[in-house]
Amino acid sequence: MQGDYAAFILAAYGLSALALGGLGLWIFLDGREVRGELKGLEDRGLKRRSDRGAHR
């Protein structure tokens, strides 16, 4: 990696790692928010359809 393109390759890997890390953080934070919203709904008495069992 000591050729003419080393800086480009390192920058591309760095940018990719940064983008993937940002997406992972976004998914983590969004999951926390959704779990909080679900807990709020369940605290108000609303239940999930999956808790009712299969309707066949």
Buried (B, 14 or more C-beta within 10 A) or exposed (E): EEEEEEEEEEEEEEEEEEEEEEEEEEEEEEEEEEEEEEEEEEEEEEEEEEEEEEEE
